[in-house]
Each structure stands twice: as structure tokens, then as C-alpha cells.
Amino acid sequence: MRAPYNQEASGGDWFVNPEGDLVIRVIGETLDDPEVFLFAFHELVEAKLCEAHGVSQKRVDAFDLQAQSYLPPDREPGDLPECPYRKEHRQAMLCEHLLANFLGLDGYGEIR
């Protein structure tokens, strides 16, 4: 059984289940909440980019679980320079923030 990353720290998580389905989990009540929708969108983009660039779920999960032991509370594993999917995470963040802008959410989050 897969031990998922602590999504409470980042808002979301993605994985492929044993049946081969992409599963995206986000913190929140409903996709009507723009932030929940944007978290889900980020996870979808990140999952696809990881697949396209050959970064396996196993590699993502291993790094995420290891990073939890030293990760500052205001950071996500994908923000860390040594992250094997940092490029994919940052590209997903750019897409997420662009979509937030399209939705009229001025001042949404921060890209570091």
C-alpha cells in the first residue's frame, strides 16, 4: 500500500492507483472553492509533466516521504533544489498561478 505524502502541508497529492487510474487528492470542501480547484489543477499538471519527463511516481513518493523529515512548514518538497521533480513542480506552479490570474484572483499565493 502506498504511503501518501502529507498533503496537508501542500494542499494536494497525486498518484496512480493499482488499477492504473490517476488519483488527485486535495484539501478542501469543493471544487467551487478556487483554491481547491487550483490545487487540483496543479497536481494534474505536475503528474502529467512527471510522466512526460520520465519522473516515476515511485521516485516522487520516495523523495516526498524523505523530505517530510526536514521540510520547513512553509515549503513543499517540489520547492527544494534537490527535488527530482522540481522542474515539473515549478512548471505546474506557473500554470496554477496563470490560471489564478485568469480567474481574477489577484495576489494568489507566491512563486519562489
C-alpha positions in Angstrom: 0.0 0.0 0.0 1.3 3.4 -0.9 2.1 5.8 1.9 1.0 9.2 0.5 2.8 12.4 1.1 1.3 14.6 3.8 -0.9 16.7 1.6 -2.0 18.9 4.4 1.4 20.6 4.1 1.0 21.3 0.4 -2.7 21.1 -0.3 -2.6 18.1 -2.6 -1.1 14.9 -3.8 -1.3 12.7 -6.9 -0.7 9.0 -7.6 -1.6 6.2 -9.9 -3.6 3.5 -8.1 -3.2 -0.2 -8.8 -5.9 -0.1 -11.4 -3.9 2.5 -13.3 -6.1 5.5 -12.5 -4.6 8.8 -11.8 -5.9 9.9 -8.4 -5.6 13.5 -7.3 -6.4 14.4 -3.7 -6.7 17.9 -2.4 -7.6 19.5 0.9 -10.9 21.3 0.8 -14.6 21.0 0.6 -15.4 21.5 -3.0 -14.0 22.5 -6.4 -16.3 25.5 -6.2 -13.5 26.9 -3.9 -11.0 28.5 -6.3 -8.0 27.4 -4.1 -9.1 23.8 -4.1 -9.6 23.9 -7.9 -6.2 25.4 -8.3 -4.5 22.8 -6.1 -6.2 20.0 -8.2 -5.1 21.7 -11.4 -1.5 21.9 -10.1 -1.5 18.2 -9.2 -2.9 17.2 -12.6 -0.3 19.3 -14.5 2.6 18.1 -12.3 1.5 14.4 -12.7 1.4 14.7 -16.5 4.8 16.6 -16.6 6.4 13.9 -14.4 5.1 11.2 -16.7 6.2 13.1 -19.8 9.7 13.6 -18.4 10.2 10.1 -17.0 10.0 11.0 -13.4 8.3 8.0 -11.8 5.7 8.1 -9.0 8.0 5.8 -7.0 10.7 8.5 -7.2 8.3 11.3 -6.4 6.9 9.4 -3.4 10.3 8.4 -2.1 11.6 12.0 -2.2 8.4 13.4 -0.7 8.4 11.0 2.2 12.1 11.6 2.9 11.8 15.4 2.6 9.0 15.5 5.2 11.6 14.9 8.0 13.4 18.2 7.3 11.0 20.3 5.2 10.2 23.8 6.6 6.5 24.1 7.3 6.0 26.8 4.6 7.7 24.8 1.8 6.8 21.9 -0.4 9.1 19.1 -1.4 9.0 20.3 -5.0 10.5 23.7 -3.9 13.7 22.1 -2.7 16.7 22.3 -5.1 17.5 18.6 -4.7 13.9 17.5 -5.7 13.9 15.1 -8.6 10.7 16.7 -10.0 11.5 20.3 -9.1 11.2 21.4 -12.8 7.8 19.7 -13.2 6.6 21.2 -9.9 7.7 24.7 -10.8 6.1 24.5 -14.2 2.9 23.3 -12.6 3.1 26.3 -10.2 3.4 28.6 -13.2 0.3 27.1 -14.8 -1.5 27.3 -11.5 -0.7 30.9 -11.0 -1.5 31.8 -14.6 -4.9 30.1 -14.2 -5.5 32.0 -10.9 -4.8 35.2 -12.8 -7.3 34.2 -15.5 -9.9 33.6 -12.7 -9.3 37.1 -11.4 -7.6 36.0 -8.2 -5.3 38.9 -7.7 -2.5 38.2 -5.2 -2.9 34.4 -5.3 0.0 32.8 -3.5 3.6 33.3 -4.1 6.1 31.7 -6.5 9.7 31.5 -5.1 
